[in-house]
Amino acid sequence: MKYLFFTFFCISMSFAQSSQYGLDKLGKNPVTFIDSVKVNRSEILTFDSNRITLMSVYDPGEATNLIGEDGKDGAIYIETKDFARKRFLRYFKSKSTEFSGLLESKGNDSTFQYIHNGKVLTNNFEGDLALIDDKVFKTINIITKKELSSQYNITDKDYGIIIASNAPEDSSKKE
């Protein structure tokens, strides 16, 4: 499993003629970041690909503008689920004192059920929530266990976190 990401990366680099991720625009040695930390190829070999929630690819021009000469062959930015979770929790706390107080009183969000635009989020949702920012955010509301059970038939969580937003722009479709 630890070689899955590197294999995907190499295959994508080799066969990326019409890559939706933009890997076909990279040079031979793109710089790679995991959670804002620059990593080398040996670190990528040991990285568990199941931890990935978001990946952004920057062509050489964009990368050079962002990080300087190191980006001459492009850049790949990978965000893990844990990093994305910290980001969306921080953001939601800034948008709702009720959410902030509830999170602080519980210590973590393990008893929360996130529901985004009417969709119950169960697996691999961290990246979707981390993409919410001031450009797309509408509201955040908290419902009780009783409301969660009656409205969504969810009985194993204590709170429903109802988030409304406009759909974040799909960065994989940018030219």
C-alpha positions, 0 to 999 in steps of 0.5 A: 500500500505504501507504494500505491501513491508513488506508483500512481504518481509515476504512471500519471507522469508517464500516461498523463496525456489528458490528465484531469489533475494536470500532471501532464503539465509537470516537468521531470522533477516537480517539488512535492509538499505534504501538508505544507512541508516539502518532501523528497521522493523517499518520503513519498515512497513511505507515505500512506496514500489512504491519508490523502484527501486533496491534491493540487497540481501547479504547472511550472509557471504557477509553481515558480510564481508561488515558491520561486525557482524550486517550482521550475518543474511544477509542484504537487501539494497533497493535503492529508485528512488530519490536516484538512480536518484541522483546517475546517474545524478552525474555519467552522469555529470562526463562523459559529460560536455555538459550534466552537463552544460545542467542540470545546466542550466535547474535546473533538468532533467524534460525536458530530455527524456532518451534513453538507447541503443535505448530504450525510457525510460518512467517509472521506469528506474532510477534503470537501469540508476543507474547501469551504471558505468565505467565497462559498460558505452560507450557514452552519447550524447544530441540531440535537440527537433527537432531531438528527434521529428524526430528520436523518435516521442517525442514532449513533451521533449526538449532534448534527452539524448542518452546513450550507454552501455554494459548491466550491470551484472544482480546481481540477477543471481549471485550465 
